Amino acid sequence: MKKLLTISGMACGSCGMRVKADLEALRGVKTVEVDAFRGTALVEAEEFSSVLVDRAIKKAGFTLVKIV
């Protein structure tokens, strides 16, 4: 399944790389595409836990706004 995340606080490529790394570390995640300038991440995963995704984004220093 694929989910589009809206994330606030990202402003550069390094921000996006931190979010990408923390999301990729979650169990079941297949791919992550982050666009720091738009504040989005497209996540493809076998299973999806909004709680774990929120924690991973907070760990990277940002805020999860919305999951679509």
C-alpha positions, 0 to 999 in steps of 0.5 A: 500500500502507498501513503502520501505524508505531509510533513512540516518543518523540512526545508532542505535536502538534508532534512529530507534525507533524515526523514527518508532514513528514519522511515526506511528503518520501519519494518515493512517499508519498501520504498520512500520518496521524500520531497523536502521542498514540498513537505511530502513523503510517499511511502510504500509499505507492506503494513502501515502504522500511523503511530510508528510513522509519526514517531519516526518523523518526530525522531527526525525532528519534524511534524507529521501533518496528514496521511492520505 
